């Protein structure tokens, strides 16, 4: 019998519930053309066997006790076990300890004639590492129409998860940078409002100061050799002078000190 755990046990934050969105009515069985094929024509079971064997996805069947009955080449690639190592054993060898409660919940849906679609979870490989997968689970019926087991199609979604994580990281970085830009622009407006009288050109002053930041950014980005191979030696003092140029009327500001070059990769490329 498959191992079970208390279904009220604490569920990890990254675990989705087996919700109504995953559970669907059983689909109609596949239909095969029965036209003339000659004496050597394959039987429907042969067609299905070839499809299963040639699939890149892991396709596994189990009985209602969770005992593995069949195991295709895709399952061997995904989980690392050969068919001889797993057929006749409980499917729980693939399930991490903190997800054992998923198996009885899935079997309960199968026994009701429901299929579980696009259920994203984690499973354990032979080497102990975890893999993100999407599961599609359907009932298997015998010739009398009785449900005797389930077929599982497991697809590796690790790359998709990594892409999602990268996208979330980039979006978070973008939100942070945009927020900083708005904060900086607001500070420039506030400072500029205090630095001129009613006869001053407020718009021109603010525009000039924002433009100086844009020019400084261009100087630092030009320090990237792969983008601008002909201009890779911008000095730090040149960047500072560009930023402060709108404020340096007369001799108000004097800039001196060390002047590391961009070729030393010591200049920041973002605020």
Buried (B, 14 or more C-beta within 10 A) or exposed (E): EBBBBEEEEEBEEEBEEBEEEBBBEBEEEEEEEEEEEEEEEEEEEEEEBEEBEEBEBBBBBBBBEBBBBBBBBBBBEBBBBEBEBBBEBBBBBBBBEBBBBBBBBBBEBBEEEBBBBEBBBBBBEBEEEEBBBBBBBBBBBEEEEEBEBBBBBBBBBEEEEEEEEEEEEEEEEEEEEEEEEEEEBEEBBEEBEEEEEEEEEEEEBBEBBBEBBEEBBEBBBBBBEEEEEEEBEBBBBBBBBBBBBBBEEEEEEEEEEEEEBBEEEEBEEEE
